[in-house]
Amino acid sequence: MTIERPMCEATIIPNVSLAELTTIRIGGVADWLTRVSTVEQLASAVAWARERQIPYLFLGEGSNILFSDSGYRGLVIRNRFLGFDRYGDEVEVAGGENLGEVIQRLNAMQLAGLECMYGIPGTVAGAIVGNAGAYGQEIKDCLVEVQTWSVDGIQSWTPREMQFRYRHSILKERRDLFVLGCRLKLSRSVADLAGKSAEILSKRQVKYPPHLRCPGSFFKNILVSDLSPEVLARIPERFIQFGKIPAGALLEAVGAKGASRGDALIADYHGNLFINRRLASSRDVLALANEYAEKVWERFHVRLEPEILIVGCGNEP
């Protein structure tokens, strides 16, 4: 894989606004920030943090995350690894590449497998961490290998070792692992892949208009297979879609749409879309999420689980 290789030492920047690094535009100040695009920079950044006994956190493009208003007392390390190489029906992609731009390249090459995921924000690494998916496709279905870095060295993982399941991988538990890149196996196609992606994007933009201040879907959808017959009996049959129960349907059933707390708003057209109207705080967002998650529990006996990563907030749902 061809990866850009600038200077070896990571540049550490003090006192950086986390709101400027996230799609929801919420968060206090991080004590330190660095951007890494080589293994040498990554290793030096982590060594810098460990020498000072401060925590560190890996970050991509800032979607799917909510930071505390009080900030982060440590080092934020942004993934800026770039690289894209094709080998027949397989491609190797660096973790810092934007997922949408990768899908555009694959579509142009007539390589199918991710075209329905077009419009999902964030990096390839972030998509792997959360096993991102949409409209019947998940990134795990195309993955052959994932390459990570930790203080123990570089390691390659098979999809089985990644322990993928719905919106989950082992990387959600192993926050010490930094995704360097992956190898994907696609299928050659004569279909209009770019047209399909454009169709998907138009659907997504109804829910996620450009520049909307939100982290993406706040709560995970519910797998029907995870529910007991007693709990499932409480769920209206019309809520069930392709073996899942949308969290938004449960939230809407308890009146979440249009609810607000301060500048935090639940969209009036989708119950699982939490928006920062202007100056919302993480406290406002989490209070709103807790309130309606509790209402869902009281009515349906279903515990909603955040799909986003919540960092440094004491009142997590």
C-alpha positions, 0 to 999 in steps of 0.5 A: 500500500502506498502511504504518504510519508512526511516528517517522522516526528508527530507535531503536538498541538496544545489546547484544541477545540474538540467542537471543531473536530466533530460533526456535532460541533460539541466538546470542550478543549483537548489538552493536546492534538496531533495528526499522524500519517506514518507509523513513525509519527504514530509511535512517537505520539503514543510514546509522548503520551505514555512518557507523560502518563496521559491518556490518548484517543484515536480519532478520524473525521469526528462523526459518531462521537460526542465529547464532554463539555469539559474537554479531554485531558489527554492527547487526541491522535487523528488518523491521516494515513492515506493510500489506495492500491488495486490488485485485480478485484482487491484493493488495499486502503489506508485507514485515514481515507474518506469512506465516500471518496473510496466508494467513488473510486470503486464505483469508477472501477466498476467494483461492487460491494460498498456502493450502498454505503455511499454517504456514510460519513467518516474514514475507512478506519471508523467504518471498520471500528463500527462495522458500518453498513446501509441498505443491506451492505456492511463493510465486514462483507468485503473485508479480507484483512485489517491491519492495526498498530499498538504499542505491541507492534503491527498486527493483521486480523481476519474478519473472524478475529475482528469479531464483527457483529451488528455495528460492532467490532473488537476495536470498540473494546480494544481502543489501544488498536489504531487501524492502519488500513485494510484489504477489501475484496469486491465484485466486478460489475457492469451495473451503474454503481455510481447511479446507485450511490447517487440514489442512496445519497439522495435518500440519506440527505433527506435525513442528513442534510449537508452541514447538519450538526449531528453525530449520525444515528445516536442509538443502535437499531435492535436485532429481533434475534436479541429479544425475548418472546415476551419483549417482542410481544410488546413491539408493534409488528410494523416496526420490524424491518429486515430482522431489525427494529429501528431505534427511531421507531421506538423513540418516535412511539414515546414522543421523541420527535421534536423534543429539545433540551437547550439547543439540543434537538431531536429531529421532528422527522426522525426520532434517532437524530440528535441535532446541535441547533447552535450551542448545545452542550453534551449535558443537554444531548445526554439528558435528552437521550437519557430521558427518551431511552428511559421512556422506551424502556418503560414502554417496551422493556428495550434498552437502547444502546448508543451507536456513538462513542461518548467520551468524558461524559458522566451521564452516559445513556 
